[in-house]
């Protein structure tokens, strides 16, 4: 039963991330971004959405860290490890989205 709930929760998070990426895409398409940028746009929107959700997850982990029992070393270790995972996720998307973001920004500045 709990595995089913966990899977359902993951599907909900995936849906929310996809929705946010789609909202970003629609906004940029409404700004008349050329179809020549579709590949960059898809990567840009997906990465921006993932960055947003990873940031939210990191905030929740930091809140949990402050609520954690200071004598529960395993809990603290787990929370820090989870923070490392989110930071690595943020780092990957940040490094990979910059080029696409710059190209898209240049397109708008050139108009």
Beta strands, then each sheet from edge to edge (+ up, - down):
end
